[in-house]
Amino acid sequence: MIGGLFVYNHKGEVLISRVFRDDIGRNAVDAFRVNVIHARQQVRSPVTNIARTSFFHVKRSNIWLAAVSKQNVNASMVFEFLYKMVDVMQSYFGKISEENIKNNFVLIYELLDEIVDFGYPQNTDTGILKTFITQTGVKSQSKEETSQITSQVTGQIGWRREGIKYRRNELFLDVLESVNLLMSPQGQVLSAHVAGRIVMKSYLSGMPECKFGINDKVLMESRGKSTMDDATRTTSGKTAIAIDDCQFHQCVKLSKFETEHSISFIPPDGEFELMKYRTTKDISLPFRVIPLVREVGRQKMEVKVVVKSNFKPSLLAQKVEVRIPTPLNTSGVQVICMKGKAKYKSSENAIVWKIKRIGGMKECQLSAEIELLNTNDKKKWTRPPISMNFEVPFAPSGFKVRYLKVFESKLNYSDHDVIKWVRYIGKSGLYETRC
């Protein structure tokens, strides 16, 4: 896949050099230094082709990591390897700096020998690497430990070791969603999507298998469950959501997902990201911003902003912040708001309105008078959109965890013995309303 890996400092000096294939010569090191690091104009592309050789680079602080190949390789795979390599190094010696790389160069060469074989990445899981590579070198392992490591590296379950025991078996599951919106001044949704993550903390003994059920439309229809009871209905009354695309952790058995439409997995120990997903349909927008901007002559402007919450009255939104942009020639602002605190920030050319908490189905209002300076600039002020930040205790996409079951056949505990916690958090991404 890749022919070599080079690590440079900001001067272009080579700190680490490892060649995996014979088609990469020493001149490749100099070619990257001259054409990229010491280039007269800043090289913006992360991929550079020099003399039929492709250089893929990432930069961390003052350190350059460059992968080299003469073949037509998959660029995304090479960058995935480089980012994984950065993660592995950070997990071993913290910040990636010239001093740390020089102090740990023996360890880095050792890691490269384990991670890459003839240019093909083999294993980049830090949990597995740390079982047999330490700061001082390779551990002297007993026969039992060696066989355990071998099964972990070559076996199907490389992300979890055997023999894990806890007094209390617990599962924590967080559904984290980011709402992105662009709305017209008239209240028409121009674009909206939700990017979601399911983060799980697993403190389970043995090698348990978990089954996870969500209210995805495809999964529900495949099982003939187009209707559900009221307990599983979402905040907007929806029974199932349409997920546009999703990405799973390597522990999820994709064959079962495709055939049985069930999410089945043996979880890694501790915290991990189980799933990522994206939805664009039937999004419950937590807030509606209604702006009214009126220009009174050339030296005055009146702004009125109404924020309406569109969720259950029993719920509370927190960390609410509304940013109302002001013209560059603003000389002074007078703000009146009944709830929260509002302040004009001249350095940011915006009125920042902060509300600690706001209940569902509530309405808040802000009025402002903006005084403007006379300018010679005849160009009309292009009004930037009003942006909003918030945090709500529900999933705006309507995502619901229908069930979460744990099976462990070897140890004497059942699904009922496991304590499970599920939490929903909806946050604002780029949440904007044109004014």
Buried (B, 14 or more C-beta within 10 A) or exposed (E): BBBBBBBBBEEBEBBBBBBBBEBBBEEBBEBBBEBBBEEEEEEEEBEBEBEEBBBBBBBBEEBBBBBBBBEEBEBEEBBEBBBBBBEBBBEBBEEBBBEBBEEBEEBBEBBBEBBBEEBEBEBBBBBBBEBBBEEEEEEEBEEEEEEBBEBBBEEEEBBBBEEBEEEEBBBBBBBBBBBBBBBEBEEEEEEBBBBBBBBBBBBBBBBBBBBBBBBBBEBBEEEEBEEBEEEBBBBBEBBBBBBEEBEBBEBBBEEBBEEBBBBBBBBBBEEBBBBBBBBBBBBBBBBBBBBEBEBEEEEEBEBBBBBBBBBBEEBBBEBBBBBBBBBEBBEEBEBEBEBBEBEBEEEEBBBBBBBEEBEBEBEBBBBBBBEBEEEEEEEEBEBBBBBBBBBBBBBBBBBBBBEBBBEBEEBEBEBEEBEBEEEBBBBBBEBBBBB
